[in-house]
Structure formats: structure tokens, C-alpha cells
């Protein structure tokens, strides 16, 4: 059964914000109540340690943060007396009026129950730290029931990833496509003149409006919420930045898992209603229509690895059809069975305790993948840019990069991605002679590692390792390592190359032909920095 959505009464929302702040209902505040072990368990969707910790606190003292954690994070009943004490300005009646709770009566000891999930949110993006509260629908963990088809999801791992990888330089107009509870729109409003947020779900837009009123009261008027599918609500408009965590999950369109009588429903927050990875393909191909010249789109997505077709060719064909600069980083790969299990658990099948339902839906997923010869499914980050004729002659595509990087990264990644694009653009205007004339500086996060066989005078392997960004490691020749180490802004690349050639008694011309392509790569990836 679908629950109501919160209402936006600005007077009551102001009281709520003041009370939540006073109660220290923050990420650190909740962790102080439940302890680090229980907080970590909550991140794994295990609530038993947190329930035990909150109960122990409330037996000892009427702590406001503990009351609100029990109510909104854990979905437990509390009393009207406890809510009135924890939210002295808003009170239980105000929380009922906002649609945040339901009360069984007017007595001090009557039960109050959460109608929505309302919890603190903390993150760091390329602009800086944020501390907000986010309302969304109650989860299966809180209700013990399967999610409704129109469930509005809070800020999960994918949402946080997108927020952290998004470039945050000032932008005029930003589009948040598939806004959900509004988390990407909130981040975008901090560096944009205006934000349009779209979603096919009217309920999602209601949650986004409430969260904007609660977290950004001064900027809420700049948020334009529109109902509709994909790019339809913004036909004919252009944006400087598009962000999207779209419903990219590959769900069978027929059979039990595709919405049959005994199977899982199609969840609006994750299922785009198209076969295979068509939704992500169509989005990539269509985004150029809404980007200003030089405009950037950043999104998350899944793509299929089909037998006999490298994923780079498959996704690369989407970029070719789009006519956009493209950079795709594949972060994870799951086989069909792993993928089915992941999204079956996400949909709540385990709560049914019905092996037949699980097996039927699992089989539908495997059959769907087999019908297209899918061997695996990739997940990753897609960065697109509409070529700017002022920067690239005739709007020519200059960037085509598809790579796999499954290791750890240094978040927030947005500033690093922006720096890579900027370095790429500057290098487009530098031929080899111009690059040789540059006075480069090694980035402060770069270290060198040398591996030697015991007793050997020279290393077998030299690695240049990046501490920031994607944390890349580059195998460097002795001469490239020497050039990198000497790059302190005093000498040009050509001068350093000449000195190394003289030291090794080799041709400076031949050495430059070897080193300059490698130097371009190091500049592009942020190991070496061009002068400002």
C-alpha cells in the first residue's frame, strides 16, 4: 500500500529544521546514540545492533536524538510525550500535519509511528561538505513488507557516488533527470543559477519539494520540478550540466520478474520499462539535444557484455551515435547470476520467504540475459560533453575514452574529472614542439615506487602512483621516471629530455619521440600539471 507524501508547510518545516538541529539529529549524532558498530551494521541494512543500542539509551534518558532515531531511522513506535519533547517547536501535531508521522491518539502515552523515512545525510562533493536531512519512503527494513511499485528511495550508495563524481564548477542551468527524493538537485543548487528536476513519479517530486524546503529554504524557489519521462519535460531546452541516476536496472520485461502475477513489480526508482540496457543507450544518444555547447552530462548506468562483442565497442557505438565527447569508466562487473541476486534482494523477495517466488523471478532474469547472449553486466560512470565550436573546430569530437577501473578512488572525484577534461582540452592545442616548451610540475599527490631484485643495482619496475583521483599507477621507463622527477617548473620538457639523452648517451630526437606521448598521458591523467 502506497503511503502519503509529506506536505510543504513552510512555517512547520522551519520549526522542524530548528528542532532537528537542536536535537543533534545528524549523522555524528545518530552514531553517538547507537555506537560505531551498530552504525556500520545499519549501512549493511542490519538493524538489530541499533535497536538494542537505542533501547538502552532510552531506558536511561529521554535523549532527543535517540527518540528520533527510533522513530524515523528504525521505524519503531514511540510515545506522543517523547515526540513532543524531542521536537518542542513542531510537536507531534505538527509532525502529523506535515505527513511525517501517524498518531494513534491524543494521549501522552499513545503511540506515534513514522509515516516516512527521515534521516540525516552528510556528504562531501567538489564544492565542500553538506549536512542535510532527507525524507523518503519507509524501507523494507523498517516495515517488514515488500516495497511498493512507486517507492521513493532515499540517498543510497549510487546517489552518493553520483554526487561525489559530479563536476561542481559554476553552471547556469542544471537538469537533474530522474530526481527521486531530490538529492542531486540539492547538490546542484549549490553551484547553479537554476535547477530543473524531473521524474516520472509525482510522489518523488513531492518528496523532492519537501527536502528542498527543509534543506535549502533560500534556494527552493530556484528549483523547477517537472513530471514526465526521460527528456520529455525539457524538450527544446538546453542546459549547462545534466546529472542523472536513471532507472538503469536491467529487468526482464516478460515473465515473473517483469511484473507477472507472482513476481516482482516494476519499481519506478530502478526499472525504466525498456528491454536490456536500451534506456541507458537511449539516454546517452539523446542527451546532446539538451546540452549547450560545452555542456556536460554525468550519469550512472548499466550495460550488457554480450558474447563476441567487447563492452567498449558496444558502449562506444552509443557515443558515436550521440556525437558527443565521451568518457566511460566501468567500476564493477557482475555475472548474470550475481546481477539477478542483487536486484532480487533489493526488491524484497527475501521478505516473502517463498522459494517458489524467488526461483521463478531468478529464472526469468537468467532467461532474459540468455536471450541476448549476455555474459556479464557492467556498472559505471558516464561523462558526456557537447563539443563547443569555440574550443573544437566545427564542434569536432576530441574525447573518446572507455576504460575499466575497479580499484578504490579518492572521493569526491568531481574536481579530478574536471581537471582531466581541462588538461585534455589544453593538450589539443599543443603539438609536440609546444608540449616540449612547457614547464611542467609533478602533482603533489604523485609518488614513485621502485622494485628491485635483491642485489640488483637497477630497479626491475618503476611505478608512478597517484594518490588522488582515480589512484592510477603507471609503469614508467627509467627515462620517464627521471623526467617526471625533474619536472619542478624550472626546466622545459625539451630541456629535461635533452639532459636525460646526454646522460644515457642516446639520441635526443629518438628519446623525445618515446617520451612525449607518455608525457601527454601523464598530463591528461593529472600526474604532471601544465603551468597556469
Secondary structure, 3 states (H helix, E strand, C coil): CCCCCCCCCHHHHHHHHHHHHHCCCCHHHHHHHHCHHHHHHHHCCCCHHHHHHHHHHHHHCCCHHHHHHHHHHCCCCEEHHHHHHHCCCCHHHHHHHCCCEEECCCCCCCEEEECCEEEEEEEECCCCEEEEEEEECCCHHHHCCCCCCCCCCCCCHHHHHHHHHCCCCCEEEEEEECCCCCHHHHHHCCCEEEEEEEECCHHHHHHHHHHHHHHCCCCHHHEEEEECCCCHHHCCCCEEEEEECCCECCCCCCCHHHCCCCCCCCCCCCECCCCCCHHHHHHHHHHHHHEEEEEEEEEEEEEEEECCECHHHHHHHHHHHHCCEEEEEEEEEECHHHHHHHHHHHCCHHHHCCHHHHHHHHHHHHHHHHHCCEEEEEEEEEEEECCCCCCCHHHCCCCEEEEECCCCCCCCCHHHHHHHHHHHHHHHCCCHHHHHCCCCEECCCEEEEEECCCCCCCCCEEEEEECCCCCCEEECCHHHHHHHHHCECCCCHHHHHHHHHHHHCCCHHHHHHHHHHHHHHHHHCCCEECCC
